[in-house]
Amino acid sequence: VFEPHLNSGFNVALDVLGSKLDSYKFATLIQNASTINFFIGGAYGFEREFLSKCDRKISLSELTFAHKVANLVLLEQIFRALCIVNNHPYHK
């Protein structure tokens, strides 16, 4: 299902085993990529084979979120990162 998207940009898997980033590191992660694909894992994460094909693996939290909540948290963090990159005061 996800495989066709792996060839079209910087691929970030959101997985409980991924690295933890603060908002500034997240902003640095996305600021230079023109196309970013975010993949939200299920409650049990992704298969290791898929994770090995992604450029980065990050965790939004050690908590398990419903996909709609994870999507909302991700969107807010993308907005916050863009504010940080563009020196907008929202992120504080």
VMD Tcl script that draws the C-alpha trace (Angstrom):
set ca {
  {0.00 0.00 0.00}
  {2.74 2.50 0.95}
  {5.43 1.27 -1.44}
  {4.48 3.50 -4.43}
  {4.94 6.61 -2.29}
  {8.48 5.75 -1.20}
  {9.96 6.96 -4.50}
  {8.51 10.45 -4.35}
  {10.20 12.46 -1.64}
  {11.65 12.36 1.86}
  {9.95 9.53 3.73}
  {9.23 9.80 7.44}
  {7.63 6.91 9.31}
  {5.84 7.77 12.53}
  {6.46 4.78 14.72}
  {6.61 4.23 18.47}
  {10.21 3.00 18.10}
  {11.29 6.11 16.20}
  {13.53 8.83 17.59}
  {12.03 11.53 19.77}
  {12.38 15.08 18.46}
  {11.57 18.44 19.96}
  {9.84 21.05 17.78}
  {13.12 22.70 16.75}
  {14.68 19.43 15.60}
  {11.46 18.57 13.76}
  {11.63 21.96 12.01}
  {15.21 21.24 10.96}
  {14.15 17.82 9.69}
  {11.52 19.17 7.32}
  {12.84 22.59 6.33}
  {14.90 21.53 3.30}
  {12.64 18.88 1.82}
  {10.31 19.93 -0.99}
  {8.22 16.75 -0.79}
  {7.72 14.87 2.46}
  {5.71 11.70 2.90}
  {4.59 10.99 6.45}
  {3.45 7.44 7.22}
  {1.49 6.90 10.43}
  {1.95 3.45 11.91}
  {-0.72 1.38 13.53}
  {-0.89 0.43 17.19}
  {1.74 -2.24 16.56}
  {3.91 -0.11 14.29}
  {5.25 -0.95 10.84}
  {7.03 -4.02 9.57}
  {10.81 -3.66 9.85}
  {11.20 -4.07 6.09}
  {9.07 -0.97 5.48}
  {10.87 1.02 8.18}
  {14.22 0.22 6.60}
  {13.03 1.87 3.37}
  {12.13 5.16 5.09}
  {14.59 8.03 5.42}
  {13.70 8.74 9.05}
  {11.69 7.14 11.81}
  {10.26 9.43 14.46}
  {7.84 9.08 17.34}
  {5.21 11.66 18.20}
  {4.88 10.19 21.68}
  {5.23 7.01 23.66}
  {1.46 7.07 23.90}
  {-0.71 5.29 21.35}
  {-3.05 7.65 19.47}
  {-6.01 6.96 17.22}
  {-5.04 7.73 13.61}
  {-7.20 10.86 13.54}
  {-5.52 12.19 16.67}
  {-2.04 11.31 15.39}
  {-2.86 13.10 12.14}
  {-4.00 16.20 14.05}
  {-0.87 16.21 16.24}
  {1.31 15.79 13.15}
  {-0.41 18.65 11.32}
  {0.02 20.94 14.31}
  {3.71 20.06 14.53}
  {4.18 20.74 10.81}
  {2.53 24.15 11.28}
  {4.70 24.81 14.35}
  {7.84 23.78 12.42}
  {6.99 26.12 9.55}
  {6.52 28.93 12.08}
  {9.93 28.18 13.58}
  {11.60 28.12 10.16}
  {9.95 31.44 9.23}
  {10.54 33.13 12.61}
  {6.83 33.42 13.35}
  {5.98 33.72 17.08}
  {3.26 31.00 17.09}
  {5.61 28.28 18.30}
  {5.95 29.86 21.75}
}
mol new
graphics top color blue
foreach p $ca { graphics top sphere $p radius 0.5 }
foreach p [lrange $ca 0 end-1] q [lrange $ca 1 end] { graphics top cylinder $p $q radius 0.2 }
display resetview
